[in-house]
Amino acid sequence: MWARERTRSDEHQLALILALKCFQRLARFPRHDELPDPIVEHVRRCLELHPGVSPAYDADRTERAHRDFVRSRLGVLHAPDRARALAETAIRGAAAVKNNPPDLINVALEELIRAGLELPAFSTLDEMASRIRLEVNRAIFDQILARMTSGDCDSPDRVA
């Protein structure tokens, strides 16, 4: 078994499989305290581990190694700067035709997954979508204002 060959304890094996399964579903590595107990219990049973076994790392180095194992197995790159740049480009391109932040975030997520990059934190994408949406909307409003004549400004309710 892939995980058994890369771990030395049941705790590490459980942690590695949870990291793999969570990453396959979420495209990110959740903290262990984020994992619902029923999920941990299910994976523990599937691995036929003792009920007292908990996912644990005795060193940060082990957790980093496990993340590298998962990325390698799934063909995913951990390139935070590249991921943020790609997300920004995708959001900026979509913001001209979409205004809803969740729609903009979804465009970024699709591009990041297509590129095989590990996802940034949701808060990063949310802030990015809000900031870019504000910039794009401001530019659109400035274009409209630049096209308006002084008569248009005096009577904004008048339709041409």
C-alpha atoms as an extended CHARMM CRD file, in Angstrom:
* protein
*
       160  EXT
         1         1  MET       CA              0.0000000000        0.0000000000        0.0000000000  PROA      1               0.0000000000
         2         2  TRP       CA              1.2530000000        3.4460000000       -0.9680000000  PROA      2               0.0000000000
         3         3  ALA       CA              0.7790000000        5.0430000000        2.4750000000  PROA      3               0.0000000000
         4         4  ARG       CA              2.1600000000        2.0910000000        4.4380000000  PROA      4               0.0000000000
         5         5  GLU       CA              5.3990000000        2.2320000000        2.4160000000  PROA      5               0.0000000000
         6         6  ARG       CA              5.8630000000        5.9060000000        3.2890000000  PROA      6               0.0000000000
         7         7  THR       CA              5.0220000000        5.8730000000        7.0040000000  PROA      7               0.0000000000
         8         8  ARG       CA              6.4140000000        4.3300000000       10.1620000000  PROA      8               0.0000000000
         9         9  SER       CA              3.3790000000        4.4240000000       12.4310000000  PROA      9               0.0000000000
        10        10  ASP       CA             -0.3630000000        3.9490000000       12.2830000000  PROA      10              0.0000000000
        11        11  GLU       CA             -0.8420000000        7.6030000000       13.2820000000  PROA      11              0.0000000000
        12        12  HSD       CA              1.2600000000        8.7810000000       10.3520000000  PROA      12              0.0000000000
        13        13  GLN       CA             -0.4570000000        6.3760000000        7.9550000000  PROA      13              0.0000000000
        14        14  LEU       CA             -3.8670000000        7.7140000000        8.9970000000  PROA      14              0.0000000000
        15        15  ALA       CA             -2.6420000000       11.3010000000        8.6970000000  PROA      15              0.0000000000
        16        16  LEU       CA             -1.1920000000       10.6650000000        5.2270000000  PROA      16              0.0000000000
        17        17  ILE       CA             -4.3480000000        9.0020000000        3.8930000000  PROA      17              0.0000000000
        18        18  LEU       CA             -6.4990000000       11.7900000000        5.3390000000  PROA      18              0.0000000000
        19        19  ALA       CA             -4.2280000000       14.3590000000        3.6760000000  PROA      19              0.0000000000
        20        20  LEU       CA             -4.5390000000       12.5110000000        0.3580000000  PROA      20              0.0000000000
        21        21  LYS       CA             -8.3150000000       12.1070000000        0.4970000000  PROA      21              0.0000000000
        22        22  CYS       CA             -8.9300000000       15.6680000000        1.6550000000  PROA      22              0.0000000000
        23        23  PHE       CA             -6.6530000000       17.0700000000       -1.0260000000  PROA      23              0.0000000000
        24        24  GLN       CA             -8.3840000000       14.9920000000       -3.6950000000  PROA      24              0.0000000000
        25        25  ARG       CA            -11.7060000000       16.4980000000       -2.6650000000  PROA      25              0.0000000000
        26        26  LEU       CA            -10.7430000000       20.0250000000       -1.5560000000  PROA      26              0.0000000000
        27        27  ALA       CA             -7.5270000000       20.7190000000       -3.5140000000  PROA      27              0.0000000000
        28        28  ARG       CA             -5.9810000000       21.9440000000       -0.2670000000  PROA      28              0.0000000000
        29        29  PHE       CA             -4.6910000000       20.5170000000        2.9870000000  PROA      29              0.0000000000
        30        30  PRO       CA             -7.0360000000       21.1760000000        5.9140000000  PROA      30              0.0000000000
        31        31  ARG       CA             -5.7240000000       21.3530000000        9.4550000000  PROA      31              0.0000000000
        32        32  HSD       CA             -6.3630000000       18.2120000000       11.4830000000  PROA      32              0.0000000000
        33        33  ASP       CA             -8.7240000000       20.0700000000       13.8160000000  PROA      33              0.0000000000
        34        34  GLU       CA            -10.8720000000       20.9030000000       10.7500000000  PROA      34              0.0000000000
        35        35  LEU       CA            -11.4940000000       17.2430000000        9.9550000000  PROA      35              0.0000000000
        36        36  PRO       CA            -14.9000000000       16.0110000000       11.1100000000  PROA      36              0.0000000000
        37        37  ASP       CA            -14.6760000000       13.0520000000       13.4940000000  PROA      37              0.0000000000
        38        38  PRO       CA            -16.9350000000       10.8580000000       11.2970000000  PROA      38              0.0000000000
        39        39  ILE       CA            -14.4960000000       11.2870000000        8.3810000000  PROA      39              0.0000000000
        40        40  VAL       CA            -11.5000000000       10.3670000000       10.5250000000  PROA      40              0.0000000000
        41        41  GLU       CA            -13.3980000000        7.3790000000       11.9260000000  PROA      41              0.0000000000
        42        42  HSD       CA            -14.4230000000        6.2030000000        8.4550000000  PROA      42              0.0000000000
        43        43  VAL       CA            -10.8580000000        6.3410000000        7.1090000000  PROA      43              0.0000000000
        44        44  ARG       CA             -9.5440000000        4.6700000000       10.2810000000  PROA      44              0.0000000000
        45        45  ARG       CA            -12.0080000000        1.7840000000        9.7810000000  PROA      45              0.0000000000
        46        46  CYS       CA            -11.1400000000        1.4830000000        6.0690000000  PROA      46              0.0000000000
        47        47  LEU       CA             -7.4700000000        1.1700000000        7.0130000000  PROA      47              0.0000000000
        48        48  GLU       CA             -8.4080000000       -1.3710000000        9.6970000000  PROA      48              0.0000000000
        49        49  LEU       CA             -6.5790000000        0.6170000000       12.3660000000  PROA      49              0.0000000000
        50        50  HSD       CA             -7.2250000000        0.4250000000       16.1140000000  PROA      50              0.0000000000
        51        51  PRO       CA            -10.0040000000        2.8290000000       17.2670000000  PROA      51              0.0000000000
        52        52  GLY       CA             -7.5100000000        4.6840000000       19.4770000000  PROA      52              0.0000000000
        53        53  VAL       CA             -5.2860000000        5.6950000000       16.5350000000  PROA      53              0.0000000000
        54        54  SER       CA             -5.4550000000        9.4200000000       15.7730000000  PROA      54              0.0000000000
        55        55  PRO       CA             -3.8710000000       11.3080000000       12.8930000000  PROA      55              0.0000000000
        56        56  ALA       CA             -0.7820000000       12.9500000000       14.3000000000  PROA      56              0.0000000000
        57        57  TYR       CA              2.5750000000       14.3460000000       13.3110000000  PROA      57              0.0000000000
        58        58  ASP       CA              5.4890000000       14.3150000000       15.7110000000  PROA      58              0.0000000000
        59        59  ALA       CA              7.3420000000       16.9050000000       13.6150000000  PROA      59              0.0000000000
        60        60  ASP       CA              6.5400000000       19.6140000000       11.0750000000  PROA      60              0.0000000000
        61        61  ARG       CA              9.0590000000       17.9460000000        8.7930000000  PROA      61              0.0000000000
        62        62  THR       CA              6.8990000000       14.8070000000        8.6280000000  PROA      62              0.0000000000
        63        63  GLU       CA              3.8000000000       16.8070000000        7.7490000000  PROA      63              0.0000000000
        64        64  ARG       CA              5.7060000000       18.6410000000        4.9880000000  PROA      64              0.0000000000
        65        65  ALA       CA              6.9760000000       15.3140000000        3.6500000000  PROA      65              0.0000000000
        66        66  HSD       CA              3.4320000000       13.9220000000        3.5920000000  PROA      66              0.0000000000
        67        67  ARG       CA              2.2000000000       16.9650000000        1.6870000000  PROA      67              0.0000000000
        68        68  ASP       CA              5.0000000000       16.4550000000       -0.8270000000  PROA      68              0.0000000000
        69        69  PHE       CA              4.0330000000       12.7700000000       -1.1900000000  PROA      69              0.0000000000
        70        70  VAL       CA              0.4140000000       13.7560000000       -1.8940000000  PROA      70              0.0000000000
        71        71  ARG       CA              1.3660000000       16.4850000000       -4.3630000000  PROA      71              0.0000000000
        72        72  SER       CA              3.6770000000       14.1000000000       -6.1870000000  PROA      72              0.0000000000
        73        73  ARG       CA              1.0620000000       11.3440000000       -6.3320000000  PROA      73              0.0000000000
        74        74  LEU       CA             -1.5920000000       13.7480000000       -7.6670000000  PROA      74              0.0000000000
        75        75  GLY       CA              0.7080000000       15.7310000000       -9.9520000000  PROA      75              0.0000000000
        76        76  VAL       CA             -0.0260000000       19.0280000000       -8.2060000000  PROA      76              0.0000000000
        77        77  LEU       CA              2.4310000000       21.8830000000       -7.7980000000  PROA      77              0.0000000000
        78        78  HSD       CA              2.8510000000       23.9540000000       -4.6600000000  PROA      78              0.0000000000
        79        79  ALA       CA              3.6390000000       27.3280000000       -6.1960000000  PROA      79              0.0000000000
        80        80  PRO       CA              1.7960000000       29.9750000000       -4.1600000000  PROA      80              0.0000000000
        81        81  ASP       CA              3.0850000000       32.9890000000       -6.1240000000  PROA      81              0.0000000000
        82        82  ARG       CA              2.2300000000       31.3800000000       -9.4510000000  PROA      82              0.0000000000
        83        83  ALA       CA             -1.2120000000       30.3550000000       -8.1590000000  PROA      83              0.0000000000
        84        84  ARG       CA             -1.9940000000       33.8860000000       -6.9500000000  PROA      84              0.0000000000
        85        85  ALA       CA             -0.8400000000       35.3850000000      -10.2550000000  PROA      85              0.0000000000
        86        86  LEU       CA             -2.9530000000       32.9400000000      -12.2630000000  PROA      86              0.0000000000
        87        87  ALA       CA             -5.9760000000       33.5370000000      -10.0270000000  PROA      87              0.0000000000
        88        88  GLU       CA             -5.5920000000       37.3080000000      -10.3910000000  PROA      88              0.0000000000
        89        89  THR       CA             -5.3800000000       37.0500000000      -14.1830000000  PROA      89              0.0000000000
        90        90  ALA       CA             -8.4560000000       34.8030000000      -14.3110000000  PROA      90              0.0000000000
        91        91  ILE       CA            -10.4880000000       37.0330000000      -11.9970000000  PROA      91              0.0000000000
        92        92  ARG       CA             -9.4630000000       40.1940000000      -13.8380000000  PROA      92              0.0000000000
        93        93  GLY       CA            -10.5260000000       38.6710000000      -17.1710000000  PROA      93              0.0000000000
        94        94  ALA       CA            -13.8770000000       37.5170000000      -15.8040000000  PROA      94              0.0000000000
        95        95  ALA       CA            -14.6400000000       40.7130000000      -13.8730000000  PROA      95              0.0000000000
        96        96  ALA       CA            -15.4430000000       42.5770000000      -17.0970000000  PROA      96              0.0000000000
        97        97  VAL       CA            -18.4770000000       40.3210000000      -17.6340000000  PROA      97              0.0000000000
        98        98  LYS       CA            -19.2190000000       38.9410000000      -14.1540000000  PROA      98              0.0000000000
        99        99  ASN       CA            -19.8610000000       40.9350000000      -11.0140000000  PROA      99              0.0000000000
       100       100  ASN       CA            -20.7240000000       38.3360000000       -8.3920000000  PROA      100             0.0000000000
       101       101  PRO       CA            -17.6530000000       37.5140000000       -6.2390000000  PROA      101             0.0000000000
       102       102  PRO       CA            -18.4740000000       33.7740000000       -5.9900000000  PROA      102             0.0000000000
       103       103  ASP       CA            -18.5950000000       33.6270000000       -9.7990000000  PROA      103             0.0000000000
       104       104  LEU       CA            -15.1880000000       35.3090000000       -9.9920000000  PROA      104             0.0000000000
       105       105  ILE       CA            -13.7370000000       32.9390000000       -7.4060000000  PROA      105             0.0000000000
       106       106  ASN       CA            -15.1160000000       29.9510000000       -9.3160000000  PROA      106             0.0000000000
       107       107  VAL       CA            -13.3860000000       31.1400000000      -12.4940000000  PROA      107             0.0000000000
       108       108  ALA       CA            -10.1060000000       31.3350000000      -10.5670000000  PROA      108             0.0000000000
       109       109  LEU       CA            -10.6360000000       27.8930000000       -9.0370000000  PROA      109             0.0000000000
       110       110  GLU       CA            -11.2580000000       26.3330000000      -12.4460000000  PROA      110             0.0000000000
       111       111  GLU       CA             -8.0640000000       27.8510000000      -13.8490000000  PROA      111             0.0000000000
       112       112  LEU       CA             -5.9820000000       26.8170000000      -10.8400000000  PROA      112             0.0000000000
       113       113  ILE       CA             -7.2200000000       23.2330000000      -10.9930000000  PROA      113             0.0000000000
       114       114  ARG       CA             -6.7170000000       23.1170000000      -14.7670000000  PROA      114             0.0000000000
       115       115  ALA       CA             -3.1270000000       24.2960000000      -14.2290000000  PROA      115             0.0000000000
       116       116  GLY       CA             -2.5210000000       21.6390000000      -11.5510000000  PROA      116             0.0000000000
       117       117  LEU       CA             -1.7510000000       24.1530000000       -8.8260000000  PROA      117             0.0000000000
       118       118  GLU       CA             -2.5200000000       23.8790000000       -5.1400000000  PROA      118             0.0000000000
       119       119  LEU       CA             -5.2820000000       26.3190000000       -4.2260000000  PROA      119             0.0000000000
       120       120  PRO       CA             -4.5820000000       29.4250000000       -2.1700000000  PROA      120             0.0000000000
       121       121  ALA       CA             -6.6650000000       29.9900000000        0.9460000000  PROA      121             0.0000000000
       122       122  PHE       CA            -10.2630000000       30.9750000000        0.3050000000  PROA      122             0.0000000000
       123       123  SER       CA             -9.6870000000       34.2740000000        2.1170000000  PROA      123             0.0000000000
       124       124  THR       CA             -6.9440000000       35.0920000000       -0.4080000000  PROA      124             0.0000000000
       125       125  LEU       CA             -9.2630000000       34.4640000000       -3.3610000000  PROA      125             0.0000000000
       126       126  ASP       CA            -12.1350000000       36.3200000000       -1.6890000000  PROA      126             0.0000000000
       127       127  GLU       CA            -10.0140000000       39.4070000000       -1.0310000000  PROA      127             0.0000000000
       128       128  MET       CA             -8.5990000000       39.2520000000       -4.5440000000  PROA      128             0.0000000000
       129       129  ALA       CA            -12.0590000000       38.9950000000       -6.1390000000  PROA      129             0.0000000000
       130       130  SER       CA            -13.3630000000       41.9440000000       -4.1000000000  PROA      130             0.0000000000
       131       131  ARG       CA            -10.3590000000       44.1270000000       -4.8700000000  PROA      131             0.0000000000
       132       132  ILE       CA            -10.2810000000       43.3660000000       -8.6010000000  PROA      132             0.0000000000
       133       133  ARG       CA            -14.0640000000       43.7210000000       -8.9030000000  PROA      133             0.0000000000
       134       134  LEU       CA            -13.8030000000       47.1860000000       -7.3350000000  PROA      134             0.0000000000
       135       135  GLU       CA            -10.9760000000       48.1750000000       -9.7160000000  PROA      135             0.0000000000
       136       136  VAL       CA            -12.8160000000       46.9140000000      -12.8190000000  PROA      136             0.0000000000
       137       137  ASN       CA            -16.1230000000       48.5100000000      -11.8000000000  PROA      137             0.0000000000
       138       138  ARG       CA            -14.3790000000       51.7920000000      -11.0810000000  PROA      138             0.0000000000
       139       139  ALA       CA            -12.7850000000       51.7110000000      -14.5640000000  PROA      139             0.0000000000
       140       140  ILE       CA            -16.1750000000       50.9950000000      -16.1670000000  PROA      140             0.0000000000
       141       141  PHE       CA            -17.7860000000       53.8830000000      -14.2730000000  PROA      141             0.0000000000
       142       142  ASP       CA            -14.9310000000       56.1900000000      -15.2740000000  PROA      142             0.0000000000
       143       143  GLN       CA            -15.4560000000       55.2510000000      -18.9580000000  PROA      143             0.0000000000
       144       144  ILE       CA            -19.1590000000       56.0090000000      -18.6890000000  PROA      144             0.0000000000
       145       145  LEU       CA            -18.4930000000       59.3080000000      -16.9740000000  PROA      145             0.0000000000
       146       146  ALA       CA            -15.9200000000       60.2720000000      -19.6360000000  PROA      146             0.0000000000
       147       147  ARG       CA            -18.5310000000       59.7020000000      -22.3800000000  PROA      147             0.0000000000
       148       148  MET       CA            -21.1710000000       61.8090000000      -20.6910000000  PROA      148             0.0000000000
       149       149  THR       CA            -21.6980000000       65.3770000000      -21.8310000000  PROA      149             0.0000000000
       150       150  SER       CA            -22.3140000000       68.2150000000      -19.4370000000  PROA      150             0.0000000000
       151       151  GLY       CA            -26.0050000000       67.9830000000      -20.3480000000  PROA      151             0.0000000000
       152       152  ASP       CA            -26.0450000000       64.3220000000      -19.3720000000  PROA      152             0.0000000000
       153       153  CYS       CA            -24.5430000000       65.2180000000      -16.0190000000  PROA      153             0.0000000000
       154       154  ASP       CA            -27.1420000000       67.9410000000      -15.4140000000  PROA      154             0.0000000000
       155       155  SER       CA            -30.0340000000       65.5500000000      -16.1000000000  PROA      155             0.0000000000
       156       156  PRO       CA            -29.0300000000       62.0240000000      -15.1090000000  PROA      156             0.0000000000
       157       157  ASP       CA            -32.6160000000       60.7160000000      -15.2600000000  PROA      157             0.0000000000
       158       158  ARG       CA            -32.9730000000       61.5920000000      -18.9440000000  PROA      158             0.0000000000
       159       159  VAL       CA            -32.5620000000       58.5850000000      -21.2420000000  PROA      159             0.0000000000
       160       160  ALA       CA            -31.0040000000       59.1410000000      -24.6350000000  PROA      160             0.0000000000
